[in-house]
Amino acid sequence: MIIMNTKILLGKRIKEIRKLNHLTQEKLAEMVDLETTSLSGIESGRHYPSLPTIEKIAKNLNVEIAELFNFNHLQTTDELKDDILNKIDKLDDEKLKFIYEFITKFTI
């Protein structure tokens, strides 16, 4: 499920940045040497792009590769909660107490 969500979120993020750059799917596909249908499949989360394709997309959108994976703001509230809980489960006691204190200050 996490892999599927990542694929969908990556596609949404690419689409978001493409639109911020005022590019059509056709234009970006041409710039990265893809068929428009392939880019559409990536943006809709049906297909994962290869690493070379990710590199070309990032270069042509004028962003670092890491920026394509900066998609937490695209997650639903439930997905964010699940992600937070998964991360909390991996914390040691000291960090868990710190997070508890931090959250407590916002929930008073």
MIMIPA-924448 format. One record per residue: x, y, z of N, C-alpha, C, CB in turn; residue in one letter; residue number from 1. Coordinates in nm, 4 decimals, decimal comma. Glycine has a CB too. Layout:
NODE        nx        ny        nz       cax       cay       caz        cx        cy        cz       cbx       cby       cbz  res    n
NODE         X         Y         Z         X         Y         Z         X         Y         Z         X         Y         Z    A  NUM
...
//
This chain:
NODE        nx        ny        nz       cax       cay       caz        cx        cy        cz       cbx       cby       cbz  res    n
NODE    0,0821   -0,1190    0,0000    0,0000    0,0000    0,0000    0,0868    0,1258    0,0000   -0,0936   -0,0004    0,1204    M    1
NODE    0,1957    0,1254    0,0752    0,2849    0,2411    0,0793    0,3466    0,2641   -0,0584    0,3956    0,2214    0,1857    I    2
NODE    0,3863    0,1561   -0,1288    0,4452    0,1698   -0,2613    0,3437    0,2322   -0,3564    0,4930    0,0329   -0,3147    I    3
NODE    0,2200    0,1847   -0,3513    0,1175    0,2397   -0,4384    0,0952    0,3869   -0,4080   -0,0132    0,1619   -0,4235    M    4
NODE    0,0900    0,4221   -0,2800    0,0715    0,5621   -0,2440    0,1877    0,6470   -0,2933    0,0563    0,5766   -0,0929    N    5
NODE    0,3084    0,5972   -0,2823    0,4251    0,6717   -0,3280    0,4173    0,6946   -0,4780    0,5546    0,5975   -0,2919    T    6
NODE    0,3772    0,5935   -0,5507    0,3663    0,6063   -0,6964    0,2626    0,7126   -0,7329    0,3287    0,4703   -0,7605    K    7
NODE    0,1495    0,7094   -0,6662    0,0433    0,8069   -0,6919    0,0879    0,9472   -0,6515   -0,0850    0,7681   -0,6161    I    8
NODE    0,1491    0,9590   -0,5341    0,1930    1,0898   -0,4854    0,3043    1,1484   -0,5721    0,2404    1,0787   -0,3410    L    9
NODE    0,3957    1,0629   -0,6183    0,5012    1,1104   -0,7078    0,4390    1,1664   -0,8348    0,6008    0,9965   -0,7417    L   10
NODE    0,3438    1,0959   -0,8901    0,2760    1,1438   -1,0104    0,2055    1,2759   -0,9882    0,1769    1,0413   -1,0583    G   11
NODE    0,1362    1,2873   -0,8739    0,0675    1,4135   -0,8427    0,1670    1,5275   -0,8281   -0,0155    1,3997   -0,7142    K   12
NODE    0,2818    1,4965   -0,7671    0,3831    1,6010   -0,7461    0,4436    1,6469   -0,8785    0,4942    1,5500   -0,6529    R   13
NODE    0,4714    1,5526   -0,9673    0,5244    1,5891   -1,0988    0,4238    1,6773   -1,1716    0,5568    1,4626   -1,1828    I   14
NODE    0,2978    1,6378   -1,1670    0,1925    1,7165   -1,2326    0,1832    1,8562   -1,1718    0,0564    1,6449   -1,2212    K   15
NODE    0,1903    1,8634   -1,0388    0,1829    1,9924   -0,9705    0,2961    2,0851   -1,0157    0,1884    1,9725   -0,8181    E   16
NODE    0,4183    2,0329   -1,0172    0,5333    2,1158   -1,0553    0,5267    2,1509   -1,2042    0,6664    2,0425   -1,0232    I   17
NODE    0,4814    2,0567   -1,2860    0,4661    2,0847   -1,4293    0,3716    2,2028   -1,4510    0,4134    1,9597   -1,5039    R   18
NODE    0,2592    2,2003   -1,3800    0,1616    2,3086   -1,3953    0,2164    2,4409   -1,3418    0,0309    2,2731   -1,3231    K   19
NODE    0,2933    2,4357   -1,2335    0,3563    2,5579   -1,1819    0,4521    2,6188   -1,2841    0,4314    2,5280   -1,0515    L   20
NODE    0,5078    2,5336   -1,3681    0,5986    2,5791   -1,4734    0,5241    2,6111   -1,6031    0,7052    2,4733   -1,4998    N   21
NODE    0,3913    2,6078   -1,5972    0,3066    2,6408   -1,7126    0,3388    2,5547   -1,8348    0,3225    2,7881   -1,7484    H   22
NODE    0,3607    2,4244   -1,8081    0,3887    2,3306   -1,9160    0,2712    2,2361   -1,9343    0,5174    2,2515   -1,8877    L   23
NODE    0,2424    2,2030   -2,0571    0,1427    2,1000   -2,0842    0,2096    1,9635   -2,0715    0,0790    2,1185   -2,2259    T   24
NODE    0,1289    1,8599   -2,0600    0,1851    1,7247   -2,0608    0,2614    1,7008   -2,1898    0,0741    1,6189   -2,0438    Q   25
NODE    0,2054    1,7461   -2,3000    0,2686    1,7258   -2,4303    0,4074    1,7895   -2,4350    0,1805    1,7835   -2,5416    E   26
NODE    0,4177    1,9126   -2,3835    0,5456    1,9845   -2,3873    0,6490    1,9168   -2,2981    0,5265    2,1306   -2,3439    K   27
NODE    0,6113    1,8820   -2,1743    0,7072    1,8157   -2,0850    0,7468    1,6803   -2,1415    0,6480    1,7991   -1,9434    L   28
NODE    0,6508    1,6065   -2,1946    0,6823    1,4757   -2,2536    0,7856    1,4917   -2,3652    0,5538    1,4079   -2,3085    A   29
NODE    0,7675    1,5927   -2,4478    0,8617    1,6193   -2,5563    0,9996    1,6535   -2,4995    0,8103    1,7341   -2,6460    E   30
NODE    1,0022    1,7341   -2,3943    1,1292    1,7776   -2,3343    1,2073    1,6606   -2,2748    1,1032    1,8822   -2,2261    M   31
NODE    1,1373    1,5606   -2,2235    1,2056    1,4473   -2,1587    1,2061    1,3227   -2,2471    1,1387    1,4149   -2,0250    V   32
NODE    1,1649    1,3397   -2,3723    1,1675    1,2326   -2,4716    1,0804    1,1132   -2,4299    1,3112    1,1864   -2,4945    D   33
NODE    0,9553    1,1450   -2,3946    0,8557    1,0434   -2,3604    0,7334    1,0619   -2,4482    0,8168    1,0512   -2,2104    L   34
NODE    0,6576    0,9552   -2,4632    0,5258    0,9684   -2,5240    0,4365    1,0385   -2,4226    0,4666    0,8284   -2,5665    E   35
NODE    0,3423    1,1171   -2,4699    0,2491    1,1861   -2,3805    0,1725    1,0851   -2,2947    0,1504    1,2731   -2,4618    T   36
NODE    0,1386    0,9708   -2,3526    0,0658    0,8682   -2,2764    0,1511    0,8120   -2,1626    0,0215    0,7543   -2,3695    T   37
NODE    0,2815    0,8054   -2,1832    0,3711    0,7577   -2,0762    0,3752    0,8577   -1,9609    0,5142    0,7343   -2,1312    S   38
NODE    0,3865    0,9867   -1,9948    0,3861    1,0896   -1,8902    0,2517    1,0905   -1,8181    0,4158    1,2293   -1,9505    L   39
NODE    0,1447    1,0740   -1,8927    0,0122    1,0674   -1,8312    0,0043    0,9509   -1,7327   -0,0968    1,0534   -1,9393    S   40
NODE    0,0603    0,8370   -1,7701    0,0622    0,7211   -1,6813    0,1423    0,7460   -1,5545    0,1186    0,6018   -1,7537    G   41
NODE    0,2508    0,8203   -1,5676    0,3320    0,8564   -1,4508    0,2536    0,9518   -1,3615    0,4668    0,9210   -1,4943    I   42
NODE    0,1971    1,0562   -1,4215    0,1255    1,1569   -1,3433    0,0006    1,1008   -1,2755    0,0869    1,2730   -1,4323    E   43
NODE   -0,0603    1,0014   -1,3344   -0,1810    0,9431   -1,2740   -0,1476    0,8338   -1,1734   -0,2719    0,8866   -1,3824    S   44
NODE   -0,0197    0,7993   -1,1611    0,0212    0,6979   -1,0647    0,0071    0,5557   -1,1156   -0,0579    0,7130   -0,9402    G   45
NODE   -0,0164    0,5399   -1,2451   -0,0265    0,4056   -1,3019    0,1114    0,3457   -1,3283   -0,1077    0,4089   -1,4314    R   46
NODE    0,2124    0,4307   -1,3513    0,3467    0,3838   -1,3849    0,4514    0,4569   -1,3022    0,3745    0,4028   -1,5344    H   47
NODE    0,5557    0,3833   -1,2657    0,6728    0,4453   -1,2041    0,7682    0,4883   -1,3145    0,7431    0,3477   -1,1045    Y   48
NODE    0,8218    0,6070   -1,3059    0,9255    0,6440   -1,4028    1,0582    0,5780   -1,3655    0,9418    0,7981   -1,4095    P   49
NODE    1,1421    0,5521   -1,4648    1,2759    0,5007   -1,4378    1,3602    0,6127   -1,3776    1,3420    0,4448   -1,5676    S   50
NODE    1,4732    0,5770   -1,3202    1,5615    0,6789   -1,2632    1,6075    0,7791   -1,3694    1,6831    0,6125   -1,1976    L   51
NODE    1,6491    0,7334   -1,4882    1,6863    0,8328   -1,5900    1,5701    0,9270   -1,6258    1,7352    0,7616   -1,7163    P   52
NODE    1,4489    0,8746   -1,6275    1,3329    0,9592   -1,6569    1,3083    1,0579   -1,5437    1,2077    0,8731   -1,6803    T   53
NODE    1,3225    1,0132   -1,4198    1,3085    1,1034   -1,3051    1,4111    1,2155   -1,3153    1,3254    1,0262   -1,1713    I   54
NODE    1,5346    1,1799   -1,3505    1,6396    1,2809   -1,3648    1,6040    1,3828   -1,4730    1,7738    1,2139   -1,3978    E   55
NODE    1,5533    1,3349   -1,5873    1,5154    1,4253   -1,6966    1,3982    1,5146   -1,6568    1,4792    1,3449   -1,8223    K   56
NODE    1,3010    1,4562   -1,5893    1,1852    1,5355   -1,5455    1,2300    1,6452   -1,4504    1,0794    1,4457   -1,4773    I   57
NODE    1,3112    1,6089   -1,3508    1,3591    1,7082   -1,2535    1,4376    1,8185   -1,3242    1,4473    1,6406   -1,1454    A   58
NODE    1,5275    1,7794   -1,4140    1,6091    1,8786   -1,4854    1,5212    1,9746   -1,5656    1,7094    1,8082   -1,5791    K   59
NODE    1,4218    1,9208   -1,6352    1,3375    2,0046   -1,7204    1,2342    2,0851   -1,6421    1,2673    1,9189   -1,8219    N   60
NODE    1,2082    2,0445   -1,5186    1,1200    2,1233   -1,4320    1,2002    2,2175   -1,3424    1,0330    2,0306   -1,3460    L   61
NODE    1,3329    2,2153   -1,3589    1,4232    2,3021   -1,2824    1,4134    2,2808   -1,1320    1,3943    2,4464   -1,3141    N   62
NODE    1,4079    2,1533   -1,0920    1,4057    2,1193   -0,9495    1,5055    2,0067   -0,9234    1,2621    2,0777   -0,9039    V   63
NODE    1,5454    1,9953   -0,7994    1,6269    1,8817   -0,7582    1,5386    1,7574   -0,7567    1,6922    1,9063   -0,6182    E   64
NODE    1,5968    1,6423   -0,7751    1,5197    1,5172   -0,7725    1,4424    1,5046   -0,6423    1,6124    1,3955   -0,7907    I   65
NODE    1,5045    1,5398   -0,5307    1,4388    1,5279   -0,4003    1,3076    1,6051   -0,3953    1,5314    1,5773   -0,2902    A   66
NODE    1,3008    1,7157   -0,4672    1,1798    1,7976   -0,4670    1,0608    1,7217   -0,5262    1,2036    1,9270   -0,5450    E   67
NODE    1,0867    1,6307   -0,6174    0,9780    1,5499   -0,6741    0,9155    1,4580   -0,5691    1,0298    1,4665   -0,7919    L   68
NODE    0,9929    1,4262   -0,4668    0,9442    1,3368   -0,3616    0,8969    1,4135   -0,2383    1,0534    1,2386   -0,3221    F   69
NODE    0,8890    1,5431   -0,2485    0,8389    1,6273   -0,1400    0,6883    1,6429   -0,1591    0,9112    1,7674   -0,1374    N   70
NODE    0,6143    1,5398   -0,1167    0,4711    1,5402   -0,1454    0,3829    1,5181   -0,0240    0,4408    1,4363   -0,2459    F   71
NODE    0,4344    1,5425    0,0957    0,3515    1,5243    0,2153    0,2262    1,6104    0,2112    0,4318    1,5569    0,3404    N   72
NODE    0,2359    1,7283    0,1524    0,1200    1,8177    0,1451    0,0103    1,7629    0,0543    0,1631    1,9549    0,0959    H   73
NODE    0,0410    1,6613   -0,0242   -0,0587    1,6018   -0,1132   -0,1328    1,4847   -0,0483    0,0079    1,5553   -0,2413    L   74
NODE   -0,0878    1,4429    0,0699   -0,1502    1,3305    0,1377   -0,2802    1,3730    0,2058   -0,0539    1,2701    0,2399    Q   75
NODE   -0,3718    1,2772    0,2169   -0,4941    1,3030    0,2913   -0,4616    1,3053    0,4400   -0,6025    1,1962    0,2598    T   76
NODE   -0,5535    1,3549    0,5195   -0,5332    1,3595    0,6645   -0,5125    1,2188    0,7196   -0,6532    1,4273    0,7342    T   77
NODE   -0,5898    1,1237    0,6731   -0,5734    0,9860    0,7211   -0,4370    0,9291    0,6840   -0,6835    0,8969    0,6643    D   78
NODE   -0,3895    0,9591    0,5631   -0,2573    0,9120    0,5217   -0,1480    0,9765    0,6063   -0,2337    0,9420    0,3727    E   79
NODE   -0,1634    1,1054    0,6359   -0,0658    1,1731    0,7213   -0,0636    1,1112    0,8609   -0,0974    1,3233    0,7305    L   80
NODE   -0,1820    1,0847    0,9169   -0,1892    1,0228    1,0497   -0,1221    0,8862    1,0492   -0,3356    1,0095    1,0955    K   81
NODE   -0,1493    0,8062    0,9476   -0,0869    0,6740    0,9377    0,0649    0,6862    0,9281   -0,1416    0,5977    0,8158    D   82
NODE    0,1116    0,7814    0,8485    0,2550    0,8028    0,8324    0,3181    0,8443    0,9648    0,2820    0,9090    0,7249    D   83
NODE    0,2520    0,9350    1,0358    0,3020    0,9802    1,1657    0,3084    0,8638    1,2634    0,2131    1,0924    1,2223    I   84
NODE    0,2030    0,7839    1,2693    0,2007    0,6700    1,3619    0,3102    0,5687    1,3279    0,0630    0,6014    1,3588    L   85
NODE    0,3333    0,5445    1,2003    0,4408    0,4526    1,1600    0,5766    0,5051    1,2034    0,4394    0,4311    1,0081    N   86
NODE    0,5960    0,6349    1,1915    0,7238    0,6942    1,2335    0,7389    0,6915    1,3857    0,7350    0,8391    1,1823    K   87
NODE    0,6292    0,7184    1,4574    0,6323    0,7169    1,6038    0,6682    0,5781    1,6567    0,4967    0,7615    1,6605    I   88
NODE    0,6176    0,4748    1,5916    0,6469    0,3371    1,6335    0,7957    0,3054    1,6286    0,5714    0,2388    1,5459    D   89
NODE    0,8720    0,3792    1,5518    1,0149    0,3526    1,5347    1,1033    0,4363    1,6270    1,0542    0,3778    1,3917    K   90
NODE    1,0425    0,5252    1,7068    1,1201    0,6136    1,7939    1,1652    0,5438    1,9212    1,0388    0,7363    1,8295    L   91
NODE    1,2816    0,5855    1,9711    1,3234    0,5363    2,1031    1,2465    0,6149    2,2103    1,4800    0,5511    2,1230    D   92
NODE    1,2574    0,5734    2,3354    1,1790    0,6323    2,4445    1,2026    0,7834    2,4594    1,2126    0,5623    2,5755    D   93
NODE    1,3271    0,8240    2,4491    1,3600    0,9658    2,4672    1,2921    1,0522    2,3603    1,5128    0,9862    2,4626    E   94
NODE    1,2999    1,0100    2,2375    1,2380    1,0863    2,1288    1,0855    1,0809    2,1383    1,2844    1,0326    1,9923    K   95
NODE    1,0326    0,9681    2,1814    0,8875    0,9554    2,1970    0,8370    1,0529    2,3036    0,8492    0,8100    2,2343    L   96
NODE    0,9103    1,0652    2,4136    0,8723    1,1605    2,5180    0,8786    1,3041    2,4669    0,9631    1,1444    2,6402    K   97
NODE    0,9809    1,3340    2,3877    0,9929    1,4675    2,3303    0,8730    1,4987    2,2408    1,1236    1,4801    2,2507    F   98
NODE    0,8372    1,4042    2,1561    0,7224    1,4235    2,0657    0,5943    1,4402    2,1463    0,7086    1,3040    1,9674    I   99
NODE    0,5798    1,3624    2,2514    0,4613    1,3738    2,3362    0,4515    1,5145    2,3956    0,4649    1,2681    2,4486    Y  100
NODE    0,5624    1,5640    2,4497    0,5647    1,6992    2,5080    0,5298    1,8043    2,4016    0,7043    1,7296    2,5697    E  101
NODE    0,5849    1,7864    2,2830    0,5604    1,8798    2,1740    0,4124    1,8817    2,1350    0,6465    1,8432    2,0529    F  102
NODE    0,3560    1,7659    2,1166    0,2152    1,7546    2,0758    0,1234    1,8075    2,1867    0,1796    1,6069    2,0422    I  103
NODE    0,1587    1,7805    2,3105    0,0776    1,8241    2,4237    0,0614    1,9771    2,4250    0,1409    1,7762    2,5554    T  104
NODE    0,1660    2,0474    2,3873    0,1597    2,1933    2,3850    0,0593    2,2464    2,2830    0,2965    2,2498    2,3555    K  105
NODE    0,0317    2,1693    2,1789   -0,0624    2,2121    2,0749   -0,2042    2,1654    2,1004   -0,0171    2,1618    1,9409    F  106
NODE   -0,2217    2,0744    2,1932   -0,3556    2,0181    2,2149   -0,4194    2,0670    2,3439   -0,3487    1,8672    2,2166    T  107
NODE   -0,3613    2,1637    2,4073   -0,4156    2,2163    2,5335   -0,5259    2,3159    2,5042   -0,3047    2,2828    2,6187    I  108
//
